[in-house]
Amino acid sequence: MTSLWVLGSGSGGNCCAVEADGATVLIDAGFTAKEVERRAERVALDLSRLSAIVLTHEHGDHAAGAGRLARRFRVPVVTATGTWASIQRRMRGAEHRPLGLCARVEVGPFVIQGCPTSHDAADPLAVVVRLADGTCVGVAYDFGRATLAVRYLLRDLTALVLEANHDDVLLRTSGYPASVQRRIAGSAGHLSNRAAAELLGELYHPGLGVVVLAHLSRRCNTPDDARATVAAALARAGFAGTLHVAGQDEPLGPLSVLPPAGAQLGLLL
């Protein structure tokens, strides 16, 4: 059984975890190490089984606690070369495992793959964690548009943590300066509820069982707006799984992620 947690998601910090076969991988560590450990303890996530920390990019709300956690648990930091170069001084003593479009990293039971995204960071990635039983968990946030490469990486997932950052109308009426609005809504900014719904409609397949909406703006979005917009698109596609909305302050999970039916049958045979 594979379990998924979102320990928190938003502009104040992002951290996800996948646990399987007695091992755990963190995807981003955007809180202090102490806060990540506090949140993990609160939801009974055992970090002593940590195999690696995967970073999508170098911004503080995704990487703040990574160095200290990597040193404390003696695990590698898996991230793109450009991201590592931008944070290497903060990672002193930690091992780097390069991740990119044509690279895959194996740690414990996990196979980690990445794909470049469109965001104003050094070398940002969307990430997929795969397991031998066919379970595939994707994490994709902080990107303004879904390229063909991102769509390809996120195909055939059993669970997806996807950005639904803002509502288009709330962004326009937010009071943010026009330049900030353009950055958020631009190709290197953040995915809107509408864009997330459209992408999920394209990515849907019968094996997709868990969707988590993440990185919601407190000023330009609400959980109800994000859920309503995406739920309508998923319903039209025939989605029969569970839809969750991650918050900034309260951890979400554990969420059970099942392998696709064909993979389960293969294991039985």
Protein Blocks (a to p, Z undefined) as FASTA:
>chain_A
ZZdddfbgcjkbccddddeehiacdehjabcfklmmmmmmmnopafklpfbdcdfblcfk
lmmmmmmmmmmnopacdddfklmmmmmmmmgoiacddddfkbccdehjbccddddddddd
fbdcddddddfkopacdddehifbdcfklmmmmgoiabdcdddfbafklmmmnopafklm
mmmmmmklccdfklmmmmmmmmpcfklmbdcdehiafklccfklmmmmmmmmmmmnopab
dcddddfklccddddddddfklmmmmmZZ
